[in-house]
Amino acid sequence: QLQLVESGGGLVQPGGSLRLSCAASGYTLDAFAIGWFRQAPGKEREGVSCISWSDGSTYYADSVKGRFTISKDNTKNTVYLQMNSLNSEDAAAYYCAAGRDTTAQAMGLKEEVDYWGQGTQVTVST
């Protein structure tokens, strides 16, 4: 069983930055894509950004391109999401997810997910 543990959420002012972390354990990750999804109250869950563990290819939702950066640390089995220029539209519960034998783009667009983390809240407010 693959376990995903998120950290790094919190309260930030508009225009500020946060970095989310997702530590994975339980499986070798070569066959996985790891990514972030978010869901705000009253809205559908959306794929924010994903990364393929094997080749590092990435996916970004249009709404976060140029502001968010996903990266991974192979030695720590951890994926990071650096979020800059945050605005109220980014406020949501953020979930780390893992999809086996999928691509970063397919995972982000089609929600090809096999494992979910517990989620971490991001609040953007003055």
BELGI-V157262 format. One record per residue. PSI is psi in radians with two decimals (NA if undefined). Layout:
((PSI) (PSI))
//
This chain:
((2.21) (2.28) (2.41) (2.20) (2.04) (2.71) (2.85) (-0.07) (3.03) (-2.86) (2.31) (2.59) (2.70) (2.38) (-0.16) (-3.06) (2.66) (2.68) (2.13) (2.55) (2.56) (1.94) (2.20) (2.52) (2.74) (-0.34) (2.68) (2.37) (0.02) (-0.53) (0.15) (2.69) (2.45) (2.43) (-3.11) (2.34) (2.76) (2.69) (2.14) (2.73) (2.26) (0.06) (2.76) (2.66) (2.46) (2.59) (2.20) (-0.97) (2.48) (2.76) (2.39) (2.23) (-0.59) (-0.75) (-0.02) (0.14) (2.63) (2.82) (2.43) (2.40) (2.59) (-0.59) (-0.26) (-0.07) (2.35) (-0.22) (-0.60) (2.56) (2.22) (2.50) (2.95) (2.66) (1.86) (-0.55) (-0.42) (0.00) (0.80) (2.44) (2.44) (2.59) (1.85) (2.12) (2.04) (2.85) (0.84) (2.52) (3.11) (-0.49) (-0.28) (-0.18) (2.18) (2.99) (2.23) (2.29) (2.28) (2.52) (2.76) (2.37) (2.29) (2.41) (0.78) (2.99) (2.86) (-0.73) (-0.78) (-0.68) (-0.78) (-0.71) (-0.67) (0.02) (0.88) (1.49) (2.38) (-0.45) (2.53) (2.56) (-3.14) (-0.39) (2.68) (2.44) (2.36) (2.12) (2.26) (1.95) (2.68) (NA))
//
